[in-house]
Amino acid sequence: MTLRTRNRLITFSILAGPFIFLLCLLLFWEAEPLPPVPPLPNPNGYDVLMKAGNMVRGDVGNYDEMGQAELRAMAQTNSAAIRLARTGWQNECRVSTQFSESYMASHLNELAALKRLSQAWVIEARLVQTENHSADAAGNYLEIIHLGNESVRGGIIMDQLVGTAIEAIGTANLQRLLPQLKANSCRETAATLETLDSQRQTWDQVMQQERDWSRRTFRGTRYELARLMTRKSLDKAIAKAEQRFKEQQSKTRRLTIDLAARAYELDKGRPPANLAVLVPDYLKNVPQDPLTGTNMVYSP
Protein backbone atom coordinates (compact mmCIF):
# COMPACT_ATOMS: atom_id res chain seq x y z
CA MET A 1 0.00 0.00 0.00
CA THR A 2 1.42 3.36 -1.02
CA LEU A 3 1.67 6.27 1.38
CA ARG A 4 -0.88 8.22 -0.66
CA THR A 5 -3.41 5.37 -0.52
CA ARG A 6 -2.93 4.95 3.20
CA ASN A 7 -3.46 8.66 3.80
CA ARG A 8 -6.65 8.58 1.74
CA LEU A 9 -7.98 5.67 3.79
CA ILE A 10 -7.18 7.47 7.02
CA THR A 11 -8.91 10.63 5.79
CA PHE A 12 -11.96 8.66 4.67
CA SER A 13 -12.16 6.89 8.03
CA ILE A 14 -12.04 10.20 9.88
CA LEU A 15 -14.72 11.79 7.72
CA ALA A 16 -17.01 8.79 7.33
CA GLY A 17 -16.59 7.37 10.81
CA PRO A 18 -19.32 9.40 12.52
CA PHE A 19 -21.76 8.68 9.68
CA ILE A 20 -21.03 4.94 9.80
CA PHE A 21 -21.45 4.94 13.57
CA LEU A 22 -24.80 6.74 13.26
CA LEU A 23 -25.97 4.34 10.55
CA CYS A 24 -25.06 1.35 12.71
CA LEU A 25 -26.86 2.94 15.63
CA LEU A 26 -29.98 3.36 13.52
CA LEU A 27 -29.80 -0.19 12.22
CA PHE A 28 -29.32 -1.90 15.56
CA TRP A 29 -30.82 0.45 18.11
CA GLU A 30 -34.21 -0.69 19.31
CA ALA A 31 -36.64 2.17 19.78
CA GLU A 32 -38.85 2.24 22.84
CA PRO A 33 -41.81 -0.04 22.14
CA LEU A 34 -44.96 1.74 21.13
CA PRO A 35 -47.99 1.35 23.38
CA PRO A 36 -50.93 -0.58 21.92
CA VAL A 37 -53.17 1.38 19.58
CA PRO A 38 -56.15 2.50 21.67
CA PRO A 39 -59.45 1.08 20.42
CA LEU A 40 -61.79 3.47 18.65
CA PRO A 41 -64.92 4.51 20.52
CA ASN A 42 -67.96 2.42 19.71
CA PRO A 43 -70.02 4.20 18.56
CA ASN A 44 -67.51 6.74 17.28
CA GLY A 45 -68.81 10.29 17.02
CA TYR A 46 -66.21 11.01 14.34
CA ASP A 47 -67.97 8.59 11.98
CA VAL A 48 -71.17 10.58 12.42
CA LEU A 49 -69.37 13.84 11.62
CA MET A 50 -67.87 12.27 8.51
CA LYS A 51 -71.24 10.98 7.36
CA ALA A 52 -72.74 14.43 7.86
CA GLY A 53 -69.88 16.05 5.94
CA ASN A 54 -70.40 13.73 3.00
CA MET A 55 -74.10 14.69 2.90
CA VAL A 56 -73.36 18.38 2.23
CA ARG A 57 -74.39 19.56 -1.24
CA GLY A 58 -73.98 22.80 -3.17
CA ASP A 59 -71.47 25.65 -3.27
CA VAL A 60 -71.43 26.18 0.48
CA GLY A 61 -68.13 28.08 0.43
CA ASN A 62 -69.83 31.00 -1.31
CA TYR A 63 -71.86 32.10 1.74
CA ASP A 64 -70.45 35.65 1.82
CA GLU A 65 -72.17 36.43 -1.48
CA MET A 66 -75.58 34.87 -0.71
CA GLY A 67 -78.74 36.85 -0.12
CA GLN A 68 -81.43 35.74 2.29
CA ALA A 69 -83.36 33.69 -0.29
CA GLU A 70 -80.22 31.85 -1.38
CA LEU A 71 -79.18 31.28 2.22
CA ARG A 72 -82.59 29.79 2.98
CA ALA A 73 -82.50 27.47 -0.03
CA MET A 74 -78.99 26.23 0.75
CA ALA A 75 -79.81 25.82 4.45
CA GLN A 76 -82.80 23.66 3.56
CA THR A 77 -80.64 21.57 1.23
CA ASN A 78 -78.17 20.77 4.01
CA SER A 79 -80.47 20.83 7.06
CA ALA A 80 -80.33 17.03 7.44
CA ALA A 81 -76.52 17.08 7.43
CA ILE A 82 -76.43 19.72 10.18
CA ARG A 83 -79.01 17.85 12.28
CA LEU A 84 -76.95 14.68 12.01
CA ALA A 85 -73.70 16.48 12.85
CA ARG A 86 -75.24 17.84 16.05
CA THR A 87 -75.53 14.26 17.30
CA GLY A 88 -71.87 13.53 16.54
CA TRP A 89 -70.37 14.69 19.82
CA GLN A 90 -72.99 12.94 21.91
CA ASN A 91 -70.42 10.11 21.77
CA GLU A 92 -66.66 10.28 22.10
CA CYS A 93 -64.94 11.32 18.85
CA ARG A 94 -61.65 9.92 17.60
CA VAL A 95 -60.11 10.15 14.13
CA SER A 96 -60.08 6.75 12.40
CA THR A 97 -56.36 6.87 11.67
CA GLN A 98 -54.74 4.30 9.37
CA PHE A 99 -51.06 3.39 9.53
CA SER A 100 -50.13 3.34 5.85
CA GLU A 101 -48.16 5.61 3.53
CA SER A 102 -51.25 6.13 1.36
CA TYR A 103 -53.34 7.32 4.31
CA MET A 104 -52.58 11.03 3.95
CA ALA A 105 -53.72 11.17 0.32
CA SER A 106 -57.00 9.35 1.04
CA HIS A 107 -57.63 11.26 4.27
CA LEU A 108 -57.64 14.60 2.45
CA ASN A 109 -61.13 13.86 1.09
CA GLU A 110 -62.40 13.31 4.62
CA LEU A 111 -60.89 16.58 5.79
CA ALA A 112 -62.45 18.42 2.83
CA ALA A 113 -65.86 17.01 3.81
CA LEU A 114 -65.46 18.36 7.36
CA LYS A 115 -64.52 21.80 6.02
CA ARG A 116 -67.62 21.81 3.79
CA LEU A 117 -69.73 20.81 6.78
CA SER A 118 -68.49 23.85 8.71
CA GLN A 119 -69.34 26.10 5.74
CA ALA A 120 -72.86 24.66 5.51
CA TRP A 121 -73.19 25.42 9.23
CA VAL A 122 -72.23 29.05 8.60
CA ILE A 123 -75.06 29.29 6.06
CA GLU A 124 -77.58 28.19 8.69
CA ALA A 125 -76.15 30.72 11.13
CA ARG A 126 -76.22 33.51 8.55
CA LEU A 127 -79.85 32.74 7.75
CA VAL A 128 -81.03 33.03 11.36
CA GLN A 129 -78.87 36.13 11.70
CA THR A 130 -80.74 37.82 8.83
CA GLU A 131 -83.96 36.97 10.67
CA ASN A 132 -82.69 38.90 13.72
CA HIS A 133 -82.10 35.82 15.88
CA SER A 134 -78.61 36.82 17.01
CA ALA A 135 -78.48 34.47 20.01
CA ASP A 136 -79.36 31.49 17.79
CA ALA A 137 -76.69 32.53 15.29
CA ALA A 138 -74.14 32.70 18.13
CA GLY A 139 -75.13 29.17 19.11
CA ASN A 140 -74.44 27.99 15.56
CA TYR A 141 -71.01 29.60 15.53
CA LEU A 142 -70.20 27.94 18.84
CA GLU A 143 -71.17 24.60 17.29
CA ILE A 144 -68.74 25.25 14.43
CA ILE A 145 -65.96 25.88 16.95
CA HIS A 146 -66.99 22.68 18.73
CA LEU A 147 -66.78 20.84 15.39
CA GLY A 148 -63.23 22.13 14.92
CA ASN A 149 -62.25 20.79 18.34
CA GLU A 150 -63.96 17.39 18.18
CA SER A 151 -62.99 16.49 14.61
CA VAL A 152 -59.26 16.43 15.46
CA ARG A 153 -59.16 14.19 18.53
CA GLY A 154 -56.62 11.41 18.11
CA GLY A 155 -55.53 12.83 14.76
CA ILE A 156 -52.20 14.01 13.41
CA ILE A 157 -50.95 17.45 12.37
CA MET A 158 -52.96 17.58 9.14
CA ASP A 159 -56.16 16.94 11.14
CA GLN A 160 -55.29 19.72 13.56
CA LEU A 161 -54.59 22.19 10.75
CA VAL A 162 -58.07 21.63 9.30
CA GLY A 163 -59.65 21.71 12.77
CA THR A 164 -57.90 25.02 13.43
CA ALA A 165 -59.24 26.40 10.14
CA ILE A 166 -62.78 25.31 11.09
CA GLU A 167 -62.43 26.96 14.50
CA ALA A 168 -61.26 30.14 12.75
CA ILE A 169 -64.46 30.17 10.64
CA GLY A 170 -66.55 30.02 13.80
CA THR A 171 -64.63 32.65 15.75
CA ALA A 172 -64.39 35.13 12.86
CA ASN A 173 -68.14 35.05 12.29
CA LEU A 174 -68.89 35.21 16.01
CA GLN A 175 -66.60 38.23 16.35
CA ARG A 176 -68.60 40.07 13.68
CA LEU A 177 -71.85 39.15 15.41
CA LEU A 178 -70.73 40.35 18.86
CA PRO A 179 -72.13 43.94 18.65
CA GLN A 180 -75.62 42.50 18.06
CA LEU A 181 -75.62 40.30 21.18
CA LYS A 182 -77.33 41.22 24.44
CA ALA A 183 -75.66 40.93 27.83
CA ASN A 184 -77.01 37.50 28.70
CA SER A 185 -76.05 36.04 25.32
CA CYS A 186 -72.55 37.50 25.63
CA ARG A 187 -72.12 36.02 29.10
CA GLU A 188 -73.36 32.57 28.06
CA THR A 189 -71.30 32.54 24.88
CA ALA A 190 -68.13 33.53 26.75
CA ALA A 191 -68.74 30.73 29.28
CA THR A 192 -69.18 28.17 26.48
CA LEU A 193 -66.00 29.34 24.76
CA GLU A 194 -64.09 28.95 28.02
CA THR A 195 -65.37 25.37 28.34
CA LEU A 196 -64.54 24.49 24.73
CA ASP A 197 -61.07 25.97 25.11
CA SER A 198 -60.38 23.97 28.27
CA GLN A 199 -61.42 20.75 26.52
CA ARG A 200 -59.42 21.24 23.33
CA GLN A 201 -56.66 18.84 22.30
CA THR A 202 -53.27 20.26 23.31
CA TRP A 203 -50.38 20.75 20.92
CA ASP A 204 -48.30 18.25 22.91
CA GLN A 205 -51.01 15.63 22.31
CA VAL A 206 -51.01 16.41 18.59
CA MET A 207 -47.24 15.97 18.41
CA GLN A 208 -47.30 12.70 20.34
CA GLN A 209 -49.97 11.34 17.99
CA GLU A 210 -47.95 12.49 14.99
CA ARG A 211 -44.81 10.74 16.26
CA ASP A 212 -46.70 7.54 17.05
CA TRP A 213 -48.32 7.56 13.61
CA SER A 214 -44.95 8.03 11.89
CA ARG A 215 -43.29 5.24 13.88
CA ARG A 216 -46.12 2.82 13.12
CA THR A 217 -46.24 3.76 9.44
CA PHE A 218 -42.50 3.93 8.72
CA ARG A 219 -41.29 0.89 10.61
CA GLY A 220 -37.95 0.56 12.38
CA THR A 221 -34.95 2.25 10.81
CA ARG A 222 -37.05 3.72 7.98
CA TYR A 223 -38.61 6.10 10.46
CA GLU A 224 -35.25 7.17 11.89
CA LEU A 225 -33.63 7.56 8.46
CA ALA A 226 -36.59 9.53 7.11
CA ARG A 227 -36.56 11.78 10.14
CA LEU A 228 -32.81 12.33 9.79
CA MET A 229 -33.02 13.18 6.07
CA THR A 230 -36.03 15.52 6.33
CA ARG A 231 -35.42 16.99 9.74
CA LYS A 232 -34.83 20.59 8.64
CA SER A 233 -37.91 20.90 6.42
CA LEU A 234 -40.03 18.87 8.86
CA ASP A 235 -39.08 21.03 11.83
CA LYS A 236 -39.97 24.14 9.83
CA ALA A 237 -43.40 22.76 8.87
CA ILE A 238 -44.13 21.67 12.45
CA ALA A 239 -43.16 25.08 13.83
CA LYS A 240 -45.47 26.78 11.33
CA ALA A 241 -48.36 24.47 12.26
CA GLU A 242 -47.79 25.09 15.98
CA GLN A 243 -47.78 28.84 15.35
CA ARG A 244 -51.16 28.60 13.59
CA PHE A 245 -52.56 26.51 16.44
CA LYS A 246 -51.46 28.98 19.10
CA GLU A 247 -52.50 32.05 17.11
CA GLN A 248 -56.03 30.69 16.72
CA GLN A 249 -56.21 29.73 20.38
CA SER A 250 -55.16 33.29 21.21
CA LYS A 251 -57.92 34.68 18.94
CA THR A 252 -60.50 32.45 20.60
CA ARG A 253 -59.43 33.65 24.04
CA ARG A 254 -59.43 37.27 22.88
CA LEU A 255 -62.99 36.78 21.61
CA THR A 256 -63.94 35.30 25.00
CA ILE A 257 -62.60 38.44 26.68
CA ASP A 258 -64.49 40.71 24.25
CA LEU A 259 -67.74 38.87 24.95
CA ALA A 260 -67.27 39.06 28.71
CA ALA A 261 -66.31 42.75 28.53
CA ARG A 262 -69.39 43.56 26.44
CA ALA A 263 -71.63 41.73 28.89
CA TYR A 264 -70.07 43.70 31.76
CA GLU A 265 -70.50 47.03 29.94
CA LEU A 266 -74.13 46.32 29.09
CA ASP A 267 -74.80 45.37 32.72
CA LYS A 268 -72.82 48.13 34.43
CA GLY A 269 -73.05 50.96 31.91
CA ARG A 270 -69.26 51.27 31.67
CA PRO A 271 -66.42 49.13 30.27
CA PRO A 272 -64.34 47.03 32.69
CA ALA A 273 -61.17 48.70 33.94
CA ASN A 274 -59.22 45.46 33.57
CA LEU A 275 -59.71 41.71 33.32
CA ALA A 276 -59.61 41.15 37.07
CA VAL A 277 -63.04 42.75 37.51
CA LEU A 278 -64.55 40.20 35.09
CA VAL A 279 -63.61 37.28 37.35
CA PRO A 280 -65.59 35.32 38.48
CA ASP A 281 -68.94 36.71 37.25
CA TYR A 282 -68.04 37.01 33.57
CA LEU A 283 -64.89 34.90 33.27
CA LYS A 284 -63.76 31.89 35.28
CA ASN A 285 -60.12 32.95 35.07
CA VAL A 286 -57.96 35.52 33.34
CA PRO A 287 -56.93 33.78 30.09
CA GLN A 288 -53.30 33.20 29.24
CA ASP A 289 -51.83 34.13 25.88
CA PRO A 290 -50.57 30.82 24.42
CA LEU A 291 -48.00 32.72 22.35
CA THR A 292 -46.30 34.32 25.37
CA GLY A 293 -47.44 32.24 28.34
CA THR A 294 -48.46 35.41 30.19
CA ASN A 295 -51.88 36.68 31.24
CA MET A 296 -53.81 38.47 28.54
CA VAL A 297 -54.73 42.10 29.09
CA TYR A 298 -57.73 44.24 28.31
CA SER A 299 -57.75 47.89 27.33
CA PRO A 300 -61.15 49.67 27.38
Secondary structure by P-SEA (a helix, b strand, c coil): ccaaaaaaaaaaaaaaaaaaaaaaaaacccccccccccccccccaaaaaaaaaaaccccccccccccaaaaaaaaaaaaaaaaaaaaccccbbbbbccccccccccaaaaaaaaaaaaaaaaaaaaaaaaacaaaaaaaaaaaaaaaaaaacccccaaaaaaaaaaaaaaaaaaaaacccccaaaaaaaaaaaaaaaaacccaaaaaaaaaaaaaaaaccaaaaaaaaaaaaaaaaaaaaaaaaaaaaaaaaaaaaaaaaaaaaaaacccccccccccccccccccccccccccbbbbcc
